[in-house]
Amino acid sequence: MANNIINHLCAGCYVVKAIGSELSVLLVHCKWEDGSEGWVPPKGHLEGNETAEVAALREVAEETGYNDLQIIKPLKDITFDYKIAGEDALHVKVVKWFLAEPISERKLEVSRTATEKEQILEIAWIPLQEALTKIPFKDEQEIVKDIITYYGREVLTGGQSTESVIKIGNTVSRSLNPNSEYVHELLKLLEDKNYKYSPKFLGVENGKEILSFIAGEVGVEGQFTDKALVRIVKMLKEFHDATAGSELADNNEVVCHKDIAPWNTIFNESQPVGFIDFDSVAPGNRVEDLAYFLWTFLQLGSAITVAKQAIRIRLLAECYGYKDSQSLISAVISEQKRILVQRKNLAIKSPNEELRNFSKERVIVIEDEIAWVEKNRRALEF
């Protein structure tokens, strides 16, 4: 235990401005004494009788050159402690953060002596959404989320994407992926077919896709009435019908969503109103999505009795118009095994530790669910 405590008071700014249609934050790419690097907002110690506000603006000017700023509001204070090798003292640092905006683009030349201690490698305006992944410290990431909300842009949760999704008014901004072009063509087709349960594709801005926002909340597993389930399966059938025979189906029956699940279904006042996260869509057969829907929404393999699950499977299959129960249950097992392979891969290879751990847990659950369906398939068939 340290014999004494050394307190430090620092201040800094999240300087935000609009670049095109996106809000960006001014970050510095630092290299620290231990050799590690990271993108962070400019900050530093108070000097003399400075107030925190004055010190924050001075630090921005010294580290970035931007010296014509106005403070908009104080943000969260962050407190952390650390020890220095060879010292017995415990250092406790409080950082007072402020939100600021440029009054003009006036900028000074930054002297090396002002930045030498921080070893600043680069200065850049980073889009807020991208800053969430570049800033290495969780507390500072949370401040970015607060800033997004302050400017009327909300970081959305739900879905199982690891990328941040930003709500901007009545639109949603999402990162592009290798399947985006196909997804956009599908969403345009669905709009042409007057399908009501998918977001509309509005375009691409600054490397982000812009979609219409579907108001509501994602579903909570295990809380679905038969009425809600029937509505969802009808929404699914309408989706398939809208894509049947299209070029996007590519000689398959339909385009499949590939992830019709509670976390990708929006509810408004307990009623399903839309599907989201079309990132995995691909040509396929109707039974694939129907089977996946039954697995995820009915929680096949949970503590719910086989008899009750059999009744619901029959009800929902009949509502969809699917009569081959043997192929349906076989498809459930196939979909489970498809996701099992994905989860095993993520459990080993994902660079995201949280996703690796989650996938390891899911592997165990899915293996048990597969065993349950295989054991009870005769009772589940109708």
N, C-alpha and C positions, 0 to 999 in steps of 0.2 A: 504494500500500500504506500502511495506517495506521501512524503512528509509535508509537502506544501503544494498549494494550488496556485497556478498563475492564470489569471483571467485575461482574455483578449476581447476587445470590442471592435468589430469590423462592420463595414457597410458596403452595399453594392446595388446595382440596378439591373433589372430586366428591361432593356430598351427595345421597344416594339414599334414597328412601322409597317404599313401596307406596301407590298411589292406586287404589282398586278392585282389579282383578286385574292392574294394570300397575305396573312399577317406573318411577319418574320421577326425573330429576336436576334439581337446582337450578341454573339458569343466569341470567346477567345479560346484558341487551341493551346493549352498549356502543357509544358513538360515539368513535372515536379522533381524534387530532390532525389526521390527514390527511383527515378527513371520512368515512372508511369506517366501516361498522357491522357488528356480528356478535354472535351469542350465544356466550358462553364461560362456563366455571366461574369463580367468584370466586378471585382470587389477588392477591398484592402482595409488596413487598419485606420482608425481615426487618428489624426495628428493634432497635437496641441489642444486647443479649445473648440475644435470643429464639432458641429452637430453631425448626426448620422446622415442627414440629407446632404449637407455640404460635402462630407467625405465621400458619399456614394457618387456624386456627380464628378468630383475630382478624380476618383479612381477610374471612372469611365473615360474621362479625357486623357488621363495618363496612359491607360492601357490600349485605347482604341483611337484616340485623336478626336472623337466626337465631343464637342464642348458647348454645343448650343441645344441644350435639352431642358425639358420641364418635367418635374416629378408629378405624376398623376395621382398616386396613392401609395401608402405603405402596404407591403405584402407581409407574409408570415416571417417571423424571426426563426432562425435555425440555430440550435445549440448542439455542439458536439465536443468531445474531449479526445485528447491524444497524448502520447508521450514521445519524447525525443531521445534517441539512443545516447546513453551516457549520462542522462539526467535522471534525477529521482523525482522531479516535479511532475505533477499532472497539469497539463494545459487545458483550459476550458475556453472554447471560443464561441462567442455569440455573434451571429451575422444578421444585421438588420437589412432586409431587402426592400427595395422600392420599385414600383412600376414607373417607367419614364417613356417619353416620346420625344423624338427630335423636333425642335422648332424649325430648324433649317438643316441643310446638308453640310454646313460649315464644319471643317475638320482640320485639326492641327497635325503637323508632322510629329510622330511619336519618337521620342529620344530613346536610345538603347538603354540609358541608365534608368529610365522610368519603368522599363519592362524586363530588365535583365534578371531581377530576382525571381519573377514569375516564369521566365524563359518562355515567353509567348512565341509560338511558332507561326500562328496564323490568326487572322481576324475575319469573320464572315457573318453575313445575315443569313440565318437558318430558318426555314419555315417552321412554325410552331409545332406542327405535327411531327416533323423530322427531328426537332429538338428533343422530343420525348425519348427518342432512341439514342441520340448522341450524348446527352448529358448523363454521366455515369452515376450520379447520386440520386437516390430515390426521393429525398426531401425536396431537392431542387426540381425534380420531375413533377412532383405534386404542385409546386408553384406554377409551373407551365400550364398544368390543367386548370388551375384557378384563373390564370390569365385568359385562357381560351374561353372559359365560362363567362368571365367579365365582359369580353368583347362580343358576347352572344353566340359563342361557338362552343359547343358541348362535346366532350369526349364521350362517345357512346360505348356502352358495354353490351354484352349479349353476343351471340354468335361465338365461334371458337377460333376466329382469326387472331393471330398474334400481332397483327398490324393495328395501329390506332385508326379509329373511324371518327371523323369530326362532323358534327352537325352544325351547319351554317344556315340559320333561318329555317327555311323549309326544304333545304337540300342537305345532302350528305357527301362528304369528300373522303375518298378511299384511295389507297395506293393501287397502282396497276399491277397486274401479274401476267404470267405467260398466256393465260386463258382469257384475258380481258377482251380482246377483239371479238372472240366468239360470244362471250357473255353480252357484249354490247349489241351484237346483231340479234341475239335471242331476245333481249329486252325490247328492242325496236319491233321485232315480230309480235311479241306479246301485246305491245301497245296498239299495233295495227289491228290485232284480233280483238281488241277491247277487253283484254284480260285485266281484271281489277285487283289482283292480289300480288302484284310484283311492283318494285320501284321502276320508275321511268328513267331511261338513260338520257341525260341532258348534255353530255359532252365531256371533253377532257381539257383541264386547265392546269398548266404548270406540272405536268406529269401525274395528275390525280384525276380519277374519274369522278364526275359529279352526277349523283343520282337524286331522285326525289325522295323525300323523307316520309316513311309510313309511321304515323303517330301510334304510340302504344308501348307495351312492354313485352319482352320475350316470355315464353311460357315457362312455367315451373313444373318440373317433372312430378307426376303422380297426382296432379290436381285438375284432371280433365273429365268433364261430364261426357256421357254418351252423346248428348246433343252437340257439344263442341267437337268431338271426334268425328261425328258424321259430317259436320260442316267442313272440317279440314280435308277429309277424304274426297269430298266433292270439289273443293278447291284444287286438290291434286289432280283429279280427273279432268277438270277444265284446263289445267295447265298442259297436261298431256294431249288433250284434244286439240289445243291451239297449235301444238308443234307437230302433230301427226301429218305426214306427207310433205313436210317442208324440206328444203334443201339442207337445213341445219340438222335434220334427223339422219341424213346421209344413209338412206336405205335401211335404217332401223325403224322400229315402230314409232318412236317418239324421241324427244330430247328429255333426258332425266336430270333432275336436280342433284341427285346423289347425296343429299344431306337434309332431307325433310325430317326435322327433329324439333323438339320444344325450343331449343336455343336458337333456331332459325325461323320461328313462327311468331308473328306479332299478334298480341291480344289487346283488345280495347274493350274495357268493361266486361271481361271474362269471355269475350267472343273473338274468335280468330279473324283477323282482317288482312293478313298478308304474309308472304314468305320473303326472307332476305338471304343474303350470302349465297349468291348464285355462282361463286367462284369455281366450283367443281363440275358444273353442268357439262354434259357430254351426251352424244347419241346413245340410245339404249332401248331397253324394253320396259313396258309399263310395270311389270311385276317387280322389277328391281326397286323402284321408288315405293311401290305399295308395301313391299316386304320391309324395307328400311323404316318406313313410317310406322308399321305395326310394331316392330322391334323397339323403336325409341319411345313412342308415345304410350304403348301399353306396358313398357318395361318388362318385356318377356324375360323370364328368369329371376324375377323378384319374388317377394313373398306372396304375391297375389295367386290365388288358387288356379290350378289348371282348368277347372270347370268354368270359372269366370272368364279366364282368358280365351277359352274356346268359343264362348258365346259372343264375346266382343269381336274376335277375329271374323267369325261368320257374319255378324252384323255389318262390319265395315267392308268386308269383301263384297257382300251383296250390294251395298250402297255404291261401291265403285263399279260393280258389274262384272266382277271377276269370279269365275266359278270353279276353276281348277285348284282345289285346296292342296293337293299333293305338290304341285309345282310352286305354289305360294309358300308353303312351309320350307321347301327346299331352297327357295330364294331367300328366305329369312336367314337360314344358316349360311348361305353364300355371302350375303351382305355382312353378316357378323364376322365371317372369316376374312373378308376384304378389309374391314376396319381393323381387325386384329393384326394383320400384316403391317398396316400403316402404323399402328401404335407400337408394335415391336421395333419398327425401324426408328421411330421418333424417340423411343426410350433409350436407344443406343447413340443415335447420330445427331439429334437436335442440339444446336449450340445453346439453346435456352434451357437452363437448369430446371426452372419451374415446369416447363413443358416436358422435359425428360422424366421428372418425378411423377407428374400427373399421368403420363403415358404408361409408366411402370405399374401404377395402381390400376389403370384401365385395362391393361393386359390381363390381370388376374380376374377382374370382374367379367370381362368379355368371355374368357375361357369358361367360366362358370355358367354364363348365359347360354353359350353354345351347347354345353353338356345338358343343360335343362331342356332346351328345345329338342335336341336329338333324343333324349330320354322320353319326352312326352309328345312326340310328333303325331303318333296315331290318335291320341286324344284331342289334339289341336286341329286335325283335319276334319272336314265336314262332308 
